[in-house]
Amino acid sequence: MSEISVRFQNVWKKFRRGERYDSLRDLIPAAARRLLSHEKSVQLTSREFWALHDVSFQLRRGEAIGIIGPNGSGKSTTLKLLSRILKPDTGSVQVHGRMGALIELGAGFHPDLTGRENIYLNGTILGMKRAEIDKKFDSIVDFCELQDFLDTPVKRYSSGMYARLGFAVAAHLEPEVLIVDEVLSVGDYHFQEKCFSKMREFTSNGTTLVFVSHNLAAISSLCTTALLLNRGEPVFQGDVRTAISKYYAFYEESRETKYLSIEDIQLTDAEGRPREVFEPGERAVFKVVVRALQPVNRAHAGLLIHTKDGQPLFDTATSRHTDDRLTLGPQEAATIEFGVDLNLQNDVFRIGFTVTSEFDEFYLYCNMNLKQAVMTGDRKSNGLVHLNPSARVLFGELPNSRPGVVVSVGERDRLL
Amino acid sequence: MTAIRELINSVDLLYMLTWKEIRIRYKQSVMGLLWAILMPILIVGAGMLMKQAYSFASHSPLTIRDLLSVSVKAVMWAFFASAVKFGANSLITNQNLVTKIYFPREILPLACVFANFFDFLVATVFLGLLMLIGRAGISVQLLWTPLIIVLLFMITASVAVVLSCANLFFRDVKYIVEVLFTYGILFTPVLYSARAFGKWAPALLLNPVGSILEAINDVVVLQRAPSFGWLAYAAGCAVIGLFVSWLIFKRAEPLFAQEI
């Protein structure tokens, strides 16, 4: 199990900004230079930039790594280098075993061809043999649940159906190394769950996974380690939760208005340890230190929790818990502390913070992006909220035998 | 070596992409199979017009043999021209494949050549009928045809492969190809015979497509042995061409995804 399956070693990759060659005047010297020097240069010309800057990682068979980072940080470039679409300028990329790369679902689908025809076309493009597809055809169709649309041209498919067909084909590649870019964001909830469970099945069967996604909850549930990139440079590599909290650190900036400035924000667990990633149902403590820039009179603070799409889920305010009000002179500071049981799961939730006057005027309004909490799931339930479920199955007689209760309800309903 | 193994492993992909090209062309189309003979018919029409003018001038009557020889050459040329034109665009039209999925990219121009070869086969059926009607007769020389067709195929493939790659880097290549093919037919012995030029004939036969067209005319219509020297020359061009174009393509291939 310990054999190396992916080795990405000191990889540098540069891209050019702007147009390739504006004129022959640029082209001829460039072409001459390329002909004369065969060495791969690590020098940048004025119009080049490093898309990847000395990135290394290696994976053993069955390991899963998530690659995270803001837009333009080199995540997709890394995947394209792994899948051999691009070549590194220096460094080496080795992948051992059959590789399945999902850079885009359904790339290579032809809109005029039917679902059935595209399964064959896409399958062979991804590297399957026709005989292999013959064998797996029924299973592919079962997986994407598009039996009724097999003979419809895919141009009439919805984007979700398109993605389902694409993933279904790719899922049957049986790769030893699976490379997945942000491809599952389309498709309904049910199908996304199906894709994730398929990917989990792959990793538990010894497939190595390299996964790029902005869905950090998915990353934290699929991957054990993560690589955090920023502007092509590796910022952190290691434990997935640490990587995620470092990622969020990019986005946290101190906010201030003319009345107040936020000096410090802390999200911790009940014991006071800083955390970004929580188990469903865990107690979280959110502490904000504010400093007044102008006098603040009898204000109260509010805590808001939104889904990552901005759907409000929860809010509360200090005024509902205590009679203490924030009254601060210039340069005076105060700490506001909220405690909540995070009965949430499987997603990223945004925490916002407000300070409001007694006349409901905002002194400070940080609606959403002050801090994020990444909730894992325990796979015992789906959905966004954690209701601490339990279940049991009873055989034979009902324990507190009240036979006929259900029936009698039904009968009453019918009588009504 | 790995490149060759990869290519061999991609036979199924080549088959599917060829099939796709053919399927798309005949799906939702007015012309259907007639498409395959549209271009040859136009070429033959132009050829006959020219021959007619020539026969008025030289007082030598137009024969059925003239018609057949222009038809045979027209079918061959139509394959060459359309395969190269489609092939040259193949990397650009499949941009999303080139930037999203890895596979040996030469499959794309090759699939175009194979798809046009299908059209060529359809056209040869019509050609066969024409030969029957024209009582062209059959001789042992017909055995040369598979070899000659394979040579044309190889040359077509090498031109398509190298142009597809050039077109990816410089988009004006497809316009250049367009112009070259519009006038190229006049510089290649399609509508006329190279022999008509006497001692200048070799100048036309230096174009390997020219010598191949003359060879096919010899064995199919004139029922005589082809010129071995020129056939060997064409074969040399085909083999070297295929090798060199593939080499160029393979060297440029790593840049495709970022330069497209």
Contacts between the chains, C-beta under 8 A, distances in Angstrom:
chain1	res1	chain2	res2	distance
A	15	B	258	6.6
A	20	B	259	6.7
A	80	B	99	8.0
A	80	B	257	6.6
A	83	B	101	7.6
A	83	B	102	5.1
A	84	B	102	4.4
A	85	B	98	8.0
A	85	B	99	6.7
A	85	B	100	7.2
A	85	B	101	7.3
A	85	B	102	5.2
A	85	B	257	4.6
A	86	B	254	7.4
A	86	B	257	5.3
A	86	B	258	6.1
A	87	B	254	3.9
A	87	B	255	7.9
A	101	B	101	6.7
A	101	B	102	6.7
A	103	B	100	4.6
A	103	B	101	6.8
A	104	B	96	7.2
A	104	B	100	4.7
A	107	B	96	5.1
A	107	B	97	6.2
A	107	B	100	3.9
A	107	B	101	5.6
A	108	B	94	7.9
A	108	B	96	7.1
A	108	B	97	5.1
A	108	B	100	7.6
A	108	B	101	6.3
A	110	B	20	6.0
A	110	B	24	6.6
A	112	B	24	5.9
A	112	B	27	5.7
A	112	B	28	6.8
A	113	B	20	6.9
A	113	B	23	6.7
A	113	B	24	7.5
A	113	B	27	7.9
A	117	B	20	7.9
A	117	B	23	7.1
A	120	B	16	6.0
A	121	B	16	5.3
A	121	B	17	7.6
A	121	B	20	5.6
A	124	B	12	5.0
A	124	B	13	4.6
A	124	B	15	7.6
A	124	B	16	4.2
A	124	B	17	7.8
A	125	B	13	6.3
A	125	B	16	7.5
A	125	B	17	7.9
A	125	B	97	6.7
A	125	B	101	5.7
A	125	B	103	6.4
A	126	B	101	6.8
A	127	B	13	7.9
A	127	B	103	7.1
A	128	B	12	7.7
A	129	B	12	5.0
A	130	B	12	4.9
A	130	B	15	7.2
A	130	B	16	7.1
